[in-house]
Amino acid sequence: MKLTPAEEKLLKKIGDAQLITKAELKEFIVSNNGVTPRDASSLLDTATRSLMEKDLVSVINPIGSTCYIITKDGSRLLRDND
């Protein structure tokens, strides 16, 4: 399965954290890619939507805010790529 560089970075970050909020992911994108918060939101929405369509991450709302978790398929993909 082919991932974009942004999808790959986000999948690794979500995999490392196991559970991460949308705000934390956005902050990660801003600090690691030198983009504006507005551009980070757009990139985050596009990349996470694609990762969800590929069943590599899931969205949950355990604490009232959007959180992402890695799926078994996502973990397998990361492990196989190492």
N, C-alpha and C positions, 0 to 999 in steps of 0.2 A: 504494500500500500504506500502510495506516494504522498508525503506531507510537504506543505510549504515550510520555509524556514520559521515563520511565525508560529505555525501550528506545532512544529517540532519543539520549539522553545517552551511554548505554553504546556504542551503535554508533559515535558520533562519537569517543569515547575509544579504542575498539579500532581504528578507522580511522586515527587520528592515530599510535597506537603501532605499528600493523601486527601486532605480537605482544605480548600482555600476559598476565601470570599472573592467576589467579583472586584471589590475595592482593592484587595491585596494584589490581585492579578493586574489590575490597571496600573497600580503603583509600580509593579515589577516591569511592565512594558515601558512606562515613562522613564524609569531610571536606567534601563538596559538598552533602550533603542533611541534615546534622545529625541523622542517625539513629544508633541504637545498633548496635554490631557484629552483634548477633543479628538485628535488623531488616534490616541491610544484607545479611546472608547470605540471608535469605528473599527480599528484593527481587532480589538478584543471581541466585539460582537461577531465579526465575520469569521474569525478563527475558531471561536468556541462553537459557533453554529455548525461549522464544517466538522469539527471534532465530534460533536453530538450526532450528526448525521452518519458519521462513520462508526458510531457506537464505541468511541474510545474514551469519552467522558460522559458523565451524567450531571444533571442539575438537581440540587436539593435545596430546600429552604428551612433548615432546622432551627435557625435562630432569627427568623424574620428577614434575613437578607439572603440574596442569591449566593449559593456556594457550589463549587464544582468538585466532583470526585472522579478519580480515574476508574475505569471499568477493568474487568479481567482482560478484555481484548487490548485495552490501552497499555496495561502492565506488560502483557505478553509482547506487544510491539516494541516497547522500550527495552525489554530484556533481550529480545532477538536482535535489536540494532546495536547493542553494546558489544 
